[in-house]
């Protein structure tokens, strides 16, 4: 387990990212290849909340990572989103996921 507390409040966390107060780059300490089940659930909920904002915000949120030299983080997020989250998304969320993935 990566040590992320699955009980950490998602609403404030996703809100901080959604309103661009905090960048997704804060997740650079997370090794998405080695996270545990509780952490998978946490990140699925976090990213799902982020994918339920406007297309413009999704582009801004994920686009902030594009110029940064954080290839491990970007690749980890991409794999996580495609492998763990995509199968559970509705049509609108899948559309937003495609928008997010294009930002990398």
N, C-alpha and C positions, 0 to 999 in steps of 0.2 A: 504494500500500500504506500502511496506517495505521502501519506500523512495529512491529506486534506480532510478536514472534519466535515463529514456528510451532513451534519446538523447545521452547518454554517448557513445563515439565512440567505436564501437565494434571491429574494426580492431586492434587498439592498445591493447585493453583489451584481446582479444583472442590471439593476438600475444605474449603478456607477459606470458600468461599461456602456449601457445604452445611451446615457446622456453624455458620453465621451469624457467623463471626469477621469476615468481610469481606462488605459489601453489594454487590449488583449495581451500586450507584451508582458504584463505582470505574470502571465502563465508560463513564462520562459523557464521557470524552475520545475515545471511539471514534465515528467517523462511519460508521455502518453502511451508508450509501448509497455510500461510496467505498472500501470495503475490497477488497483484492486476493484472488486465489484462495487463497493460502496462509492468509490471515487467515480466509477463509470456512471453510476446513477446520478451522482451530483453533477457531473459535467454534461450529461444528457439534458438534465433539467436546465442548467445554466444556458447552454447553447440554444435550447428550444425557446427559452424566453427571449434571447437575443434575436432569434430568427422571426419573432413575432412583432417586430417593429417595422417601420416603413422601409421601402426599398432604398430610399436615399440614406437613411440611417445605417442600414446594413452595409451599404457601399462605403460609407464613412468609417464605420467601426472596423470592418475587415481590411479596408484600404489603408488604414493607419499602419498595418504591419508590412505592407508591400515594400516600402523603401528600406526597411530595417534589415540588418544582416542576421536574421534569426531563422535561418533555414530549418533547423531542427524543430523549432516551435511551429512554423508554418506547415511543415510536412506532418508533424504530429497532429495538429488540428485537422488538417485535410483528411488524414487516414481515419481519425476518430469520427469525424462527421459522416464520412462515407460508410464506414463499417458499423458503427454503433447507433448513430442517430437516423440516418436516411431511411432505413427500413420502417421506422415508426412514424414518419412524418406524413401529414396530410398533403394534398396537392398544393395548397398555398405555401406551406412550409418548404416543400421540395423546390418550388419556384424560387423562394428566398434563399434556399441553400445554394442553388445554381448561381445566384447573384453573388453570394458570399464567396464561393470558390473561385469565381472569375477575378476577384480582387487580389488574389495572390499572384 
